[in-house]
Amino acid sequence: MVSRVTLVAAGVLMMVVGVWAADSSGITQKGKYVVWYDGPELKAELIYRWPADHLGDEWLVLKLSITSDHRSASDVDRNSITIRTPDGRTLPLMDQKTFREIYPQVRVALERTDAWGPPVRRLDSFNWRCEFWFLAPPFSTADRESLRLNPGSWCNGPLVFRPPAGVQPGRWVLVIDLEESQARIPFVLEADRKR
């Protein structure tokens, strides 16, 4: 028969190992719709409330704030950003031309997510905001194919993808390929979530 002390010790060990595993990925769930990522080249805050409230939409609209680590600058290219859908497909970030064409369809989502506003949390002691992003509203010239992230600054804005089956419940993974690493930021859209 297993003693009560053995069961408690096993439970504590499982909790410690579980916490370590979660922390070693660099992922922290903060609030219901916010994921923080802290990796070797990149720190990020991903907000996914809009798609959680709009399953079935044609466009997946996310808000991402990013900065480099404390030691060095990092470059992020538009082509290095993809999303893996719950059914395993990998989709590229929308290009600027397409974004301008569909802007009227996603305008409300962008406004409600405060897509170009500040991050929910301060990204450590970073307080300087870069003025560019991968996607920019019509009549703006702030869109870039590549961003240079410097320690002490953060960049943010919307990420828009067009899943073939629309926004579906399940596990999604935002992937950002960097020079020496890959940021993988998972989030889950729940099917039976109450608004």
Solvent accessible surface area in square Angstrom, and as a share of the most:
residue,aa,sasa,rsa
1,M,241,1.08
2,V,88,0.51
3,S,59,0.38
4,R,200,0.73
5,V,118,0.68
6,T,73,0.43
7,L,112,0.56
8,V,92,0.53
9,A,58,0.45
10,A,45,0.35
11,G,30,0.29
12,V,79,0.45
13,L,112,0.56
14,M,144,0.64
15,M,135,0.60
16,V,90,0.51
17,V,84,0.48
18,G,40,0.38
19,V,91,0.53
20,W,169,0.59
21,A,52,0.40
22,A,55,0.43
23,D,90,0.46
24,S,71,0.46
25,S,61,0.39
26,G,14,0.14
27,I,31,0.16
28,T,56,0.33
29,Q,94,0.42
30,K,82,0.35
31,G,59,0.56
32,K,124,0.52
33,Y,23,0.09
34,V,20,0.12
35,V,0,0.00
36,W,55,0.19
37,Y,13,0.05
38,D,79,0.41
39,G,12,0.12
40,P,80,0.50
41,E,24,0.11
42,L,0,0.00
43,K,15,0.07
44,A,0,0.00
45,E,1,0.01
46,L,0,0.00
47,I,25,0.13
48,Y,10,0.04
49,R,128,0.47
50,W,34,0.12
51,P,1,0.01
52,A,8,0.06
53,D,22,0.11
54,H,48,0.21
55,L,55,0.27
56,G,53,0.51
57,D,48,0.25
58,E,72,0.32
59,W,19,0.07
60,L,0,0.00
61,V,2,0.01
62,L,1,0.00
63,K,6,0.03
64,L,0,0.00
65,S,0,0.00
66,I,0,0.00
67,T,0,0.00
68,S,0,0.00
69,D,10,0.05
70,H,108,0.48
71,R,182,0.66
72,S,62,0.40
73,A,32,0.25
74,S,9,0.06
75,D,71,0.37
76,V,0,0.00
77,D,69,0.36
78,R,9,0.03
79,N,133,0.68
80,S,17,0.11
81,I,1,0.00
82,T,27,0.16
83,I,0,0.00
84,R,70,0.25
85,T,9,0.05
86,P,54,0.34
87,D,94,0.49
88,G,48,0.46
89,R,116,0.42
90,T,87,0.51
91,L,23,0.11
92,P,97,0.61
93,L,10,0.05
94,M,17,0.07
95,D,69,0.36
96,Q,16,0.07
97,K,147,0.62
98,T,45,0.26
99,F,0,0.00
100,R,83,0.30
101,E,106,0.48
102,I,15,0.07
103,Y,37,0.14
104,P,101,0.63
105,Q,113,0.50
106,V,3,0.02
107,R,103,0.38
108,V,61,0.35
109,A,5,0.04
110,L,4,0.02
111,E,106,0.48
112,R,178,0.65
113,T,24,0.14
114,D,77,0.40
115,A,2,0.01
116,W,71,0.25
117,G,11,0.10
118,P,89,0.56
119,P,18,0.11
120,V,102,0.58
121,R,50,0.18
122,R,160,0.59
123,L,1,0.00
124,D,62,0.32
125,S,81,0.52
126,F,9,0.04
127,N,120,0.61
128,W,144,0.51
129,R,71,0.26
130,C,13,0.08
131,E,114,0.51
132,F,85,0.35
133,W,4,0.02
134,F,0,0.00
135,L,0,0.00
136,A,1,0.01
137,P,41,0.26
138,P,40,0.25
139,F,206,0.86
140,S,29,0.19
141,T,118,0.68
142,A,29,0.22
143,D,34,0.18
144,R,88,0.32
145,E,103,0.46
146,S,53,0.34
147,L,8,0.04
148,R,142,0.52
149,L,1,0.00
150,N,56,0.29
151,P,55,0.35
152,G,32,0.31
153,S,3,0.02
154,W,23,0.08
155,C,1,0.01
156,N,2,0.01
157,G,0,0.00
158,P,0,0.00
159,L,0,0.00
160,V,0,0.00
161,F,1,0.00
162,R,137,0.50
163,P,6,0.04
164,P,85,0.53
165,A,65,0.50
166,G,10,0.09
167,V,1,0.01
168,Q,71,0.31
169,P,50,0.31
170,G,24,0.23
171,R,128,0.47
172,W,1,0.00
173,V,3,0.01
174,L,0,0.00
175,V,13,0.08
176,I,0,0.00
177,D,66,0.34
178,L,21,0.10
179,E,153,0.69
180,E,146,0.65
181,S,30,0.19
182,Q,80,0.36
183,A,0,0.00
184,R,103,0.38
185,I,0,0.00
186,P,30,0.19
187,F,4,0.02
188,V,78,0.45
189,L,1,0.00
190,E,86,0.39
191,A,73,0.57
192,D,123,0.64
193,R,40,0.15
194,K,176,0.75
195,R,206,0.75
